[in-house]
Amino acid sequence: MKHDRLQQNCYKWFHNTYPSLRGLMWHNWNNPANARQGAYLKSIGLQAGVFDLLFYFNKTLYGFDIKVGRDKYSQGQKNWKQKVEEQGGYCMEIRSEEDFKSIIGKIVSGDSELTPDELK
């Protein structure tokens, strides 16, 4: 599955499964079309390394980075992840819809803590 399709499926599932939480998850526009657009977006706040999907719930920020195949974190993503986690947020790598659904279910239900394996 391609990156965009996995991200789309995850977001669509969340949007339809939790209508009362709509607006609390959003996409971060990471990849400008060209250098000019990139320079403009940086001038208005674009930050390197921010994860693909962000979710604010129960006074906590969760970052989800969609990865497929051999994708891995960039140095910018590692830096951003560290900053968010230092402030009490959580950052997770998502490689399947099943992983995403499981993690969101745990976050929203509040029934169980996320395991270290889920906080990649």
DSSP file (Angstrom, degrees, kcal/mol; ACC not computed):
  #  RESIDUE AA STRUCTURE BP1 BP2  ACC     N-H-->O    O-->H-N    N-H-->O    O-->H-N    TCO  KAPPA ALPHA  PHI   PSI    X-CA   Y-CA   Z-CA
    1    1 A M              0   0    0      0, 0.0     2,-0.1     0, 0.0    68,-0.1   0.000 360.0 360.0 360.0 142.4    0.0    0.0    0.0
    2    2 A K     >  -     0   0    0      1,-0.1     4,-2.4    66,-0.1     5,-0.2  -0.443 360.0-112.8 -80.4 155.3    1.2    3.5   -0.8
    3    3 A H  H  > S+     0   0    0      1,-0.2     4,-2.6     2,-0.2     5,-0.2   0.919 114.6  48.2 -51.5 -54.3    1.9    6.1    1.9
    4    4 A D  H  > S+     0   0    0      1,-0.2     4,-2.6     2,-0.2    -1,-0.2   0.871 111.1  51.1 -61.2 -37.5   -1.0    8.4    0.9
    5    5 A R  H  > S+     0   0    0      2,-0.2     4,-2.7     1,-0.2    -1,-0.2   0.924 110.8  47.8 -66.9 -43.9   -3.5    5.6    0.7
    6    6 A L  H  X S+     0   0    0     -4,-2.4     4,-2.4     2,-0.2    -2,-0.2   0.931 114.0  47.2 -62.3 -44.8   -2.6    4.3    4.2
    7    7 A Q  H  X S+     0   0    0     -4,-2.6     4,-2.6    -5,-0.2     5,-0.2   0.921 112.8  49.7 -62.5 -43.3   -2.8    7.8    5.7
    8    8 A Q  H  X S+     0   0    0     -4,-2.6     4,-2.7    -5,-0.2     5,-0.2   0.918 111.1  48.8 -61.5 -44.9   -6.1    8.4    3.9
    9    9 A N  H  X S+     0   0    0     -4,-2.7     4,-2.3     2,-0.2    -1,-0.2   0.905 112.5  48.3 -63.4 -41.5   -7.6    5.1    5.2
   10   10 A C  H  X S+     0   0    0     -4,-2.4     4,-2.4    -5,-0.2    -2,-0.2   0.947 114.8  44.4 -63.6 -48.8   -6.5    5.8    8.7
   11   11 A Y  H  X S+     0   0    0     -4,-2.6     4,-3.0     1,-0.2    -2,-0.2   0.925 113.4  50.2 -63.6 -44.2   -7.9    9.3    8.7
   12   12 A K  H  X S+     0   0    0     -4,-2.7     4,-2.3    -5,-0.2     5,-0.2   0.909 110.4  50.1 -61.8 -43.1  -11.1    8.3    7.1
   13   13 A W  H  X S+     0   0    0     -4,-2.3     4,-2.6    -5,-0.2     5,-0.3   0.941 113.1  46.4 -59.8 -47.9  -11.7    5.5    9.6
   14   14 A F  H  X S+     0   0    0     -4,-2.4     4,-2.6     1,-0.2    -2,-0.2   0.942 112.0  51.0 -59.3 -48.6  -11.0    7.9   12.5
   15   15 A H  H  < S+     0   0    0     -4,-3.0    -1,-0.2     1,-0.2    -2,-0.2   0.880 117.8  38.3 -57.4 -42.5  -13.3   10.6   11.0
   16   16 A N  H  < S+     0   0    0     -4,-2.3    -1,-0.2    -5,-0.2    -2,-0.2   0.803 118.4  47.5 -81.4 -30.3  -16.2    8.1   10.6
   17   17 A T  H  < S+     0   0    0     -4,-2.6    -2,-0.2     1,-0.2    -3,-0.2   0.830 121.9  31.8 -81.4 -33.2  -15.6    6.1   13.8
   18   18 A Y    ><  +     0   0    0     -4,-2.6     3,-1.9    -5,-0.3     4,-0.2  -0.565  63.9 161.8-125.1  67.6  -15.3    9.1   16.1
   19   19 A P  G >  S+     0   0    0      0, 0.0     3,-1.2     0, 0.0    -1,-0.1   0.811  75.8  60.8 -60.3 -28.7  -17.5   11.9   14.8
   20   20 A S  G 3  S+     0   0    0      1,-0.2    -5,-0.1    -3,-0.1    -2,-0.0   0.680 103.7  51.6 -71.7 -14.4  -17.6   13.7   18.1
   21   21 A L  G X  S+     0   0    0     -3,-1.9     3,-2.2    -7,-0.2     4,-0.3   0.315  77.1 134.2-103.2   6.9  -13.8   14.0   17.9
   22   22 A R  T <   +     0   0    0     -3,-1.2     4,-0.1     1,-0.3    -7,-0.0  -0.308  68.0  31.8 -58.0 138.5  -13.7   15.5   14.4
   23   23 A G  T 3  S+     0   0    0      2,-0.4    -1,-0.3     0, 0.0    -2,-0.0   0.182  98.0  86.8  96.9 -15.7  -11.4   18.5   14.3
   24   24 A L  S <  S+     0   0    0     -3,-2.2    32,-2.7     1,-0.1     2,-0.4   0.539  85.8  56.1 -93.2  -7.9   -9.0   17.1   16.9
   25   25 A M  E    S+A   55   0A   0     -4,-0.3    -2,-0.4    30,-0.2     2,-0.3  -0.986  70.2 164.7-121.9 135.5   -7.0   15.1   14.3
   26   26 A W  E     -A   54   0A   0     28,-2.4    28,-2.8    -2,-0.4     2,-0.3  -0.971  34.5-110.5-148.3 162.2   -5.4   16.9   11.3
   27   27 A H  E     -A   53   0A   0     -2,-0.3     2,-0.6    26,-0.2    26,-0.2  -0.701  22.9-140.7 -92.3 141.3   -2.9   16.5    8.6
   28   28 A N        -     0   0    0     24,-2.4     2,-1.1    -2,-0.3    18,-0.0  -0.922  18.6-129.7-102.1 124.0    0.4   18.4    8.5
   29   29 A W        +     0   0    0     -2,-0.6    21,-0.1     1,-0.2    23,-0.0  -0.608  40.9 163.5 -76.6 100.0    1.4   19.5    5.1
   30   30 A N        +     0   0    0     -2,-1.1    -1,-0.2     1,-0.2    19,-0.1   0.741  51.6  58.2 -93.0 -26.7    4.9   18.3    4.9
   31   31 A N        -     0   0    0      2,-0.0    -1,-0.2     0, 0.0     7,-0.0  -0.784  66.4-157.6-120.0  90.6    6.0   18.3    1.3
   32   32 A P        -     0   0    0      0, 0.0     3,-0.1     0, 0.0     6,-0.0  -0.236  25.4-122.5 -59.3 153.7    5.8   21.6   -0.6
   33   33 A A  S    S-     0   0    0      1,-0.1     2,-0.3     2,-0.0     3,-0.0   0.784  84.6  -6.6 -70.8 -27.8    5.6   21.3   -4.3
   34   34 A N  S  > S-     0   0    0      1,-0.1     4,-2.5     0, 0.0     5,-0.2  -0.941  79.4 -88.7-158.8 175.5    8.7   23.4   -5.0
   35   35 A A  H  > S+     0   0    0     -2,-0.3     4,-2.7     1,-0.2     5,-0.2   0.879 121.5  53.0 -63.4 -39.5   11.4   25.5   -3.3
   36   36 A R  H  > S+     0   0    0      2,-0.2     4,-2.2     1,-0.2    -1,-0.2   0.943 112.2  44.0 -62.5 -47.4    9.4   28.7   -3.6
   37   37 A Q  H  > S+     0   0    0      1,-0.2     4,-3.0     2,-0.2    -1,-0.2   0.902 112.9  53.6 -63.9 -39.9    6.4   27.2   -2.0
   38   38 A G  H  X S+     0   0    0     -4,-2.5     4,-2.4     2,-0.2    -2,-0.2   0.910 108.3  48.9 -60.0 -43.8    8.6   25.7    0.7
   39   39 A A  H  X S+     0   0    0     -4,-2.7     4,-1.7     2,-0.2    -1,-0.2   0.906 113.0  48.1 -63.5 -41.4   10.2   29.0    1.5
   40   40 A Y  H  X S+     0   0    0     -4,-2.2     4,-0.9     2,-0.2    -2,-0.2   0.945 111.7  48.6 -63.7 -48.0    6.8   30.6    1.7
   41   41 A L  H ><>S+     0   0    0     -4,-3.0     5,-2.7     1,-0.2     3,-0.7   0.888 110.2  51.9 -62.1 -39.0    5.4   27.9    4.0
   42   42 A K  H ><5S+     0   0    0     -4,-2.4     3,-1.3     1,-0.2    -1,-0.2   0.876 104.1  58.2 -62.4 -36.6    8.4   28.1    6.2
   43   43 A S  H 3<5S+     0   0    0     -4,-1.7    -1,-0.2     1,-0.3    -2,-0.2   0.722 110.3  43.3 -68.5 -19.4    7.9   31.9    6.5
   44   44 A I  T <<5S-     0   0    0     -4,-0.9    -1,-0.3    -3,-0.7    -2,-0.2   0.240 137.0 -73.4-111.6  13.6    4.4   31.2    7.9
   45   45 A G  T < 5 +     0   0    0     -3,-1.3    -3,-0.2     1,-0.3    -2,-0.1   0.464  69.4 155.9 120.5   0.2    5.4   28.4   10.3
   46   46 A L      < -     0   0    0     -5,-2.7     2,-0.4    -6,-0.1    -1,-0.3  -0.388  27.4-158.0 -58.4 132.4    6.1   25.1    8.5
   47   47 A Q    >   -     0   0    0     -2,-0.1     3,-1.0     3,-0.0     2,-0.1  -0.949  15.3-118.4-118.1 134.6    8.4   23.0   10.7
   48   48 A A  T 3  S+     0   0    0     -2,-0.4    32,-0.0     1,-0.2   -18,-0.0  -0.426  93.0  19.4 -67.0 140.4   10.7   20.3    9.5
   49   49 A G  T 3  S+     0   0    0      1,-0.3    -1,-0.2   -19,-0.1    32,-0.1   0.302  76.5 149.5  89.5  -9.0   10.0   16.8   10.8
   50   50 A V    <   -     0   0    0     -3,-1.0    -1,-0.3     1,-0.1    27,-0.1  -0.361  51.5-109.2 -62.3 136.6    6.4   17.2   12.0
   51   51 A F        -     0   0    0     26,-0.1    14,-0.2     2,-0.1   -23,-0.2  -0.088  23.3-108.8 -66.9 166.5    4.6   13.9   11.7
   52   52 A D  S    S+     0   0    0     12,-0.3   -24,-2.4     1,-0.2     2,-0.4   0.908  99.2  27.8 -65.1 -48.3    1.8   13.2    9.1
   53   53 A L  E     -AB  27  64A   0     11,-2.5    11,-3.1   -26,-0.2     2,-0.4  -0.958  67.2-164.2-121.4 136.0   -1.2   13.2   11.4
   54   54 A L  E     -AB  26  63A   0    -28,-2.8   -28,-2.4    -2,-0.4     2,-0.4  -0.933   3.7-171.2-118.4 143.4   -1.6   15.0   14.7
   55   55 A F  E     -AB  25  62A   0      7,-2.5     7,-2.8    -2,-0.4     2,-0.6  -0.984   7.6-162.0-138.2 121.7   -4.3   14.3   17.3
   56   56 A Y  E     + B   0  61A   0    -32,-2.7     2,-0.4    -2,-0.4     5,-0.2  -0.920  26.8 155.4-106.3 118.0   -5.0   16.4   20.4
   57   57 A F  E >   - B   0  60A   0      3,-2.6     3,-1.1    -2,-0.6    -2,-0.1  -0.991  60.0  -5.2-147.8 132.8   -7.0   14.5   23.0
   58   58 A N  T 3  S-     0   0    0     -2,-0.4    -1,-0.1     1,-0.3     3,-0.1   0.898 128.0 -53.3  52.0  47.9   -7.4   14.8   26.7
   59   59 A K  T 3  S+     0   0    0      1,-0.2     2,-0.4    -3,-0.0    -1,-0.3   0.723 117.7 108.3  63.5  25.6   -4.8   17.5   27.0
   60   60 A T  E <   -B   57   0A   0     -3,-1.1    -3,-2.6     2,-0.0     2,-0.5  -0.992  61.7-137.9-134.3 140.5   -2.2   15.5   25.1
   61   61 A L  E     -B   56   0A   0     -2,-0.4    29,-2.4    -5,-0.2     2,-0.4  -0.851  18.0-168.6 -97.5 130.3   -0.7   15.7   21.6
   62   62 A Y  E     -Bc  55  90A   0     -7,-2.8    -7,-2.5    -2,-0.5     2,-0.5  -0.972   3.9-159.9-116.9 130.5   -0.2   12.5   19.7
   63   63 A G  E     -Bc  54  91A   0     27,-3.0    29,-3.3    -2,-0.4     2,-0.5  -0.935   3.8-167.0-111.6 133.5    1.8   12.4   16.5
   64   64 A F  E     -Bc  53  92A   0    -11,-3.1   -11,-2.5    -2,-0.5     2,-0.6  -0.977   1.6-165.2-120.7 121.8    1.4    9.6   14.0
   65   65 A D  E     - c   0  93A   0     27,-2.9    29,-3.0    -2,-0.5     2,-0.4  -0.936  16.9-137.8-108.9 123.1    3.9    9.2   11.2
   66   66 A I  E     - c   0  94A   0     -2,-0.6     2,-0.4    27,-0.2    29,-0.2  -0.630  26.2-179.7 -80.3 127.6    2.9    6.9    8.3
   67   67 A K        -     0   0    0     27,-2.9     2,-0.3    -2,-0.4     6,-0.0  -0.992   6.4-179.3-131.0 137.2    5.6    4.6    7.1
   68   68 A V    >   -     0   0    0     -2,-0.4     3,-2.2     4,-0.1   -65,-0.1  -0.960  56.0 -18.3-131.7 152.8    5.5    2.0    4.4
   69   69 A G  T 3  S-     0   0    0     -2,-0.3    -2,-0.0     1,-0.3   -67,-0.0  -0.291 129.8 -14.2  57.8-128.9    8.1   -0.4    3.1
   70   70 A R  T 3  S+     0   0    0      2,-0.0    -1,-0.3    -2,-0.0    -3,-0.0   0.277  95.1 138.4 -92.4  10.8   11.6    0.6    4.1
   71   71 A D    <   +     0   0    0     -3,-2.2     2,-0.3     1,-0.0    -4,-0.1  -0.220  26.5 175.5 -55.2 144.7   10.6    4.1    5.2
   72   72 A K        -     0   0    0     -5,-0.0    -4,-0.1    21,-0.0    -2,-0.0  -0.943  37.9 -72.1-145.0 167.6   12.3    5.3    8.4
   73   73 A Y        -     0   0    0     -2,-0.3     2,-0.1     1,-0.1    -6,-0.0  -0.322  43.6-135.8 -62.0 138.7   12.4    8.5   10.5
   74   74 A S     >  -     0   0    0      1,-0.1     4,-2.2   -25,-0.1     5,-0.2  -0.417  29.8-104.4 -80.4 168.6   14.4   11.4    9.0
   75   75 A Q  H  > S+     0   0    0      1,-0.2     4,-2.4     2,-0.2     5,-0.2   0.895 124.0  54.7 -62.7 -38.5   16.7   13.3   11.4
   76   76 A G  H  > S+     0   0    0      1,-0.2     4,-2.4     2,-0.2    -1,-0.2   0.891 108.2  48.7 -60.8 -39.9   14.2   16.1   11.4
   77   77 A Q  H  > S+     0   0    0      2,-0.2     4,-2.9     1,-0.2    -1,-0.2   0.892 109.5  52.0 -67.6 -39.6   11.5   13.7   12.5
   78   78 A K  H  X S+     0   0    0     -4,-2.2     4,-2.1     2,-0.2    -2,-0.2   0.917 111.5  47.6 -61.1 -42.5   13.7   12.3   15.2
   79   79 A N  H  X S+     0   0    0     -4,-2.4     4,-2.0     2,-0.2    -2,-0.2   0.928 113.6  46.2 -64.7 -45.8   14.3   15.8   16.5
   80   80 A W  H  X S+     0   0    0     -4,-2.4     4,-2.5     1,-0.2     5,-0.2   0.920 111.1  53.0 -63.6 -44.1   10.6   16.8   16.4
   81   81 A K  H  X S+     0   0    0     -4,-2.9     4,-2.6     1,-0.2     5,-0.2   0.914 108.6  50.2 -56.3 -45.9    9.6   13.5   18.1
   82   82 A Q  H  X S+     0   0    0     -4,-2.1     4,-2.1     1,-0.2    -1,-0.2   0.915 110.3  49.6 -61.2 -44.0   12.1   14.2   20.9
   83   83 A K  H  X S+     0   0    0     -4,-2.0     4,-0.8     2,-0.2    -1,-0.2   0.915 112.7  46.6 -62.8 -43.7   10.8   17.7   21.5
   84   84 A V  H ><>S+     0   0    0     -4,-2.5     5,-2.5     1,-0.2     3,-0.8   0.926 112.9  49.0 -65.3 -44.5    7.2   16.6   21.6
   85   85 A E  H ><5S+     0   0    0     -4,-2.6     3,-1.5     1,-0.3    -1,-0.2   0.841 104.5  59.1 -66.7 -32.5    7.9   13.7   24.0
   86   86 A E  H 3<5S+     0   0    0     -4,-2.1    -1,-0.3     1,-0.3    -2,-0.2   0.767 106.0  50.6 -64.3 -24.2    9.9   16.0   26.3
   87   87 A Q  T <<5S-     0   0    0     -4,-0.8    -1,-0.3    -3,-0.8    -2,-0.2   0.322 130.2 -94.6 -95.6   6.6    6.7   18.1   26.6
   88   88 A G  T < 5S+     0   0    0     -3,-1.5    -3,-0.2     1,-0.3    -2,-0.1   0.501  84.2 127.2  96.0   4.6    4.6   15.0   27.5
   89   89 A G      < -     0   0    0     -5,-2.5     2,-0.4    -6,-0.2    -1,-0.3  -0.299  51.8-127.4 -86.2 176.5    3.3   14.1   24.0
   90   90 A Y  E     -c   62   0A   0    -29,-2.4   -27,-3.0    -2,-0.1     2,-0.4  -0.968  15.0-165.5-127.7 142.0    3.5   10.8   22.2
   91   91 A C  E     -c   63   0A   0     -2,-0.4     2,-0.4   -29,-0.2   -27,-0.2  -0.996  12.5-177.1-130.6 130.1    4.8   10.1   18.8
   92   92 A M  E     -c   64   0A   0    -29,-3.3   -27,-2.9    -2,-0.4     2,-0.4  -0.958  25.3-131.5-133.3 145.1    4.1    6.8   17.0
   93   93 A E  E     -c   65   0A   0     -2,-0.4     2,-0.5    25,-0.2    27,-0.2  -0.793  23.9-156.9 -89.7 132.3    5.1    5.1   13.7
   94   94 A I  E     +c   66   0A   0    -29,-3.0   -27,-2.9    -2,-0.4     3,-0.1  -0.960  25.5 161.3-116.4 123.3    2.1    3.7   11.9
   95   95 A R        +     0   0    0     -2,-0.5     2,-0.3     1,-0.2   -26,-0.2   0.435  66.7  23.2-117.9  -4.6    2.6    0.9    9.4
   96   96 A S  S  > S-     0   0    0      1,-0.1     4,-2.0   -28,-0.1    -1,-0.2  -0.992  71.5-117.0-156.1 157.9   -0.9   -0.5    9.1
   97   97 A E  H  > S+     0   0    0     -2,-0.3     4,-2.9     1,-0.2     5,-0.2   0.876 115.6  58.0 -61.7 -37.1   -4.5    0.4    9.5
   98   98 A E  H  > S+     0   0    0      2,-0.2     4,-2.3     1,-0.2    -1,-0.2   0.912 105.4  48.6 -62.3 -42.9   -4.7   -2.3   12.2
   99   99 A D  H  > S+     0   0    0      2,-0.2     4,-2.6     1,-0.2     5,-0.2   0.940 113.0  48.4 -59.6 -47.3   -1.9   -0.6   14.3
  100  100 A F  H  X S+     0   0    0     -4,-2.0     4,-2.8     1,-0.2     5,-0.3   0.931 111.7  48.2 -60.2 -48.1   -3.6    2.8   13.9
  101  101 A K  H  X S+     0   0    0     -4,-2.9     4,-2.4     1,-0.2    -1,-0.2   0.903 112.7  49.1 -61.3 -42.0   -7.0    1.5   15.0
  102  102 A S  H  X S+     0   0    0     -4,-2.3     4,-2.0    -5,-0.2    -1,-0.2   0.931 113.5  45.2 -63.4 -47.0   -5.6   -0.3   18.0
  103  103 A I  H  X S+     0   0    0     -4,-2.6     4,-2.4     2,-0.2    -2,-0.2   0.928 113.8  48.5 -66.1 -45.3   -3.6    2.7   19.2
  104  104 A I  H  X S+     0   0    0     -4,-2.8     4,-3.0    -5,-0.2     5,-0.3   0.916 109.4  54.4 -60.8 -42.2   -6.5    5.1   18.7
  105  105 A G  H  X S+     0   0    0     -4,-2.4     4,-2.2    -5,-0.3     6,-0.3   0.907 110.1  46.5 -57.7 -42.5   -8.8    2.7   20.5
  106  106 A K  H  X S+     0   0    0     -4,-2.0     4,-1.7     2,-0.2     6,-0.5   0.898 113.8  48.1 -67.5 -40.4   -6.5    2.7   23.5
  107  107 A I  H  < S+     0   0    0     -4,-2.4    -2,-0.2     1,-0.2    -1,-0.2   0.959 116.4  41.6 -63.8 -50.7   -6.1    6.4   23.5
  108  108 A V  H  < S+     0   0    0     -4,-3.0    -2,-0.2     1,-0.2    -1,-0.2   0.861 117.0  46.7 -69.7 -37.2   -9.8    7.2   23.3
  109  109 A S  H  < S-     0   0    0     -4,-2.2    -1,-0.2    -5,-0.3    -2,-0.2   0.812  86.5-152.1 -75.4 -29.0  -10.9    4.5   25.7
  110  110 A G     <  +     0   0    0     -4,-1.7    -3,-0.1    -5,-0.2    -4,-0.1   0.608  59.1 122.5  67.4   9.4   -8.3    5.4   28.3
  111  111 A D  S    S+     0   0    0     -6,-0.3     2,-0.3    -5,-0.2    -5,-0.1   0.763  71.1  20.0 -77.7 -25.9   -8.6    1.7   29.4
  112  112 A S  S    S-     0   0    0     -6,-0.5    -2,-0.2     3,-0.0     2,-0.1  -0.990  76.9-110.7-146.0 153.5   -4.9    0.8   28.9
  113  113 A E        -     0   0    0     -2,-0.3     2,-0.3     1,-0.1    -6,-0.1  -0.453  40.3-105.3 -76.2 151.2   -1.5    2.4   28.6
  114  114 A L        -     0   0    0     -2,-0.1    -1,-0.1     1,-0.1   -11,-0.0  -0.607  38.5-125.9 -74.5 138.1    0.3    2.4   25.4
  115  115 A T    >>  -     0   0    0     -2,-0.3     3,-1.0     1,-0.1     4,-1.0  -0.446  20.1-109.7 -83.9 159.2    3.2   -0.1   25.4
  116  116 A P  T 34 S+     0   0    0      0, 0.0     3,-0.5     0, 0.0    -1,-0.1   0.843 119.0  60.0 -56.1 -33.7    6.8    0.9   24.6
  117  117 A D  T 34 S+     0   0    0      1,-0.2     3,-0.4     2,-0.1    -3,-0.0   0.827 103.8  50.3 -64.3 -30.5    6.5   -1.1   21.3
  118  118 A E  T <4 S+     0   0    0     -3,-1.0     2,-0.7     1,-0.2    -1,-0.2   0.699 100.3  66.3 -79.8 -19.2    3.6    1.1   20.2
  119  119 A L     <        0   0    0     -4,-1.0    -1,-0.2    -3,-0.5   -27,-0.1  -0.376 360.0 360.0 -98.4  54.3    5.6    4.3   21.0
  120  120 A K              0   0    0     -2,-0.7   -28,-0.2    -3,-0.4    -1,-0.2   0.468 360.0 360.0 -72.7 360.0    8.2    3.7   18.3
